[in-house]
């Protein structure tokens, strides 16, 4: 009996030891994979330093030639720090980083892991993806292998490599927390679409660096950090990256033509949510909530309440799939939409136009007059500026130093009258202001924060 007990105890001990050995092997294997992934990509990661001229309120005075003559030109600069990584396209190497890192830069310097530095030039940019493509002469840097961001799944290990807070080549590890996130841009000019959410630690200076999978392939570009909610609650571990598959398409266009053009349908859409199928007659698709006036969608006969279920016969299950299916087609291309309307299926041919910039809210822009840029009211602009009316034109820009600027007009104001003549939309605005001179005295009726006021441009 004792012998059997001893034997059983020995088996248990051996089993526990074997389990520990297996866990140790798994841990060692995972650690080795992470190290191999880092070693494969880290040499291609660079630090990006961009110097730009700083603009302050004092600069307004230097617009006057009198001040320039007696005080000279103000020389105030500031440097932004970010990350980037080297890729190869058609046999040539480029450096990818965020557009906001190098925006308005007068000089750019990239520094490799070895400490060597080179000046860089901008090949082209894409504000929608917050992407900038740079090139350097005389540098022989290794290129990072690019992966497939469409193959990512929630829970996959990912690694962020960059220069947070100026600490070169810092590596953090996390998982993919979510996919296809639409995230508001910090400046309020629309949304970043289809972002990868990760809890891999990202800090200022990581912008433009690679998000890497466990195989040592770049699957995204680190771009955005969530710090606080709208109510001021602190947030940790919520960071976002642009999918590399979208960057690949943009890179090819930037290298070829210096910018990215995207096709546009001209609809506001949402997913079909559970319970809607009883009313709509379909479980999946992109539900049209609004049609932009004058857009290809309006010309093709699309209506609010239509559900787009296929493009050229290829099924689309949600709004994200429709966006991707449309935006990377050629401008001017003719496509056939399969639409469910009132539970009946029909097909509509559409000729795609070029997508307006994200900051324009996909609304029609008006004539620029008196230093004012305006657009039609759209759902996005209503949300951004808290508008309470559907008619009028939204002020989306006021030129510094203009009459409108000194009169106190602000971005987000809603102009509803010009010289007491009603303005319902951009068409009314264009008709009225086209008959006025730039120096004419103009009385604007403006709604701001729900209150009406008059602003006189002298």
C-alpha positions, 0 to 999 in steps of 0.5 A: 500500500505504501509503495502504491501511495509513493508511486502515486505521489511520484506521478503527481509530482512528475505531472506538476513538473511536466505542466510547469515545463510546458508553461515555461516552454510556452512562455519562452516561445512567446517571449522569443516570438516577441523578441524576433518581431521587434528585431525584424522591425526596429531597425526600420524605425526612425525618429522624426523631428520637424521644425515649423514657424510658430504663429502667435497673436503678435504676428498679426501686427507684423502683417503691417509693412510699417512694423516689418520695416522697423522691427524686422521679421519675427523668428519664432520656431517650434519643433515637433517630435514623432516616429516613422518607419521605412517601407519599400515601394516599387524598388524605392524606400520611403519613410512613413509618418503622421501628417500632423508630425510634419504639417507646415514644417520648414525642415525635417530631420530623421534619425536612425537607430544608429544615431545617423541623421538625414534631412528629409523631404515630403513626397506627399500627404493624406490628411484623411489617414493622417499620413505623410510620405518622406524621402531621404537621400544617401540613407541605406536603411532597412525596410519594415515588412508590411502585414495584412491589417484585414487579418487582425482579430481582437486579442492578437498580440501587437507591439508599438515601437517609437520614440515616446517623449523623446526616448528613442526606440521604446517598445511596448506590448499589448493586444488588439482591443477592437477593430473598425473604430470611428474616432473623432479627430482632435481638431473636430474636423471629422473622424478617423475611420476604421481604426485599430484600437490597442492597449499597447502603451502609446505616448506623445512621440509615438505618433507615426511609429509602427504597430507590429504583429507577433510575426514582425509585420507592420499592421498599422501606424500609431496615430491617436491617444485617448486621454480623457472622455468628453466629461473629463474622466481620465482614460488609460490604455485606449490608443488607435492606429491607422490600418496598414492596408489603407496606408498601402493604397494611399502610398501608391497614389502619393508616390504616383501623383503626390496626393490621394484621390478617393471616390465619393457616393455622397450619403450618410449611412449607418449599420442595420441594427437588430430589429430593423429587419422587420421594417427594412426587409433586410438584416445586413447592409448600409442604411442611408440616413441622408443624401447629400444634395447635388451628390452622385447618390442624389443624381442616381435616385438614392433616398433616405431609408434605402439599404445598400446591400451590394456594389457591382454584385459584391455584398456589403454587410455594414457601413464600413464595408460600403465605405471601403468598397467605394472610396478606393475606386476611381473617380468617375467610375460607374458602379451598380448599387443593389438597394433594398427599398420598401422591402423590394430590391432594385439596382441603381447605376452611379457615377462616382465623384471625388470625395471632398476633404474630411474637414469640409464635412461633406457639405457643399462649400460656398464662395469665399467672401470677406475672409469667410469660408462657409458650407451647407449645414450637414449632420456632422457640422450640426453635431460638431458645432451644436447647431439647432437649425437646419437652414443657413450657412455654417462658418467653417473658417475666418481669415486672421486679420480680415474684416470678419475676424475683427468684427468677431465672427467665429468658426461655428457661427450660423449665418442666416441673413446677409443685409437682412436677406434670408440665407437658407443654404450655400446657393442663397449665400453665393447669389447674394455675396456675388453681388457685393464688393469685398469692401462693401459694408455688410450686415450679417445675422448670425446664430451662435449658441442658439442666440441671434446677433447682428455683426456688421462688417465695416 
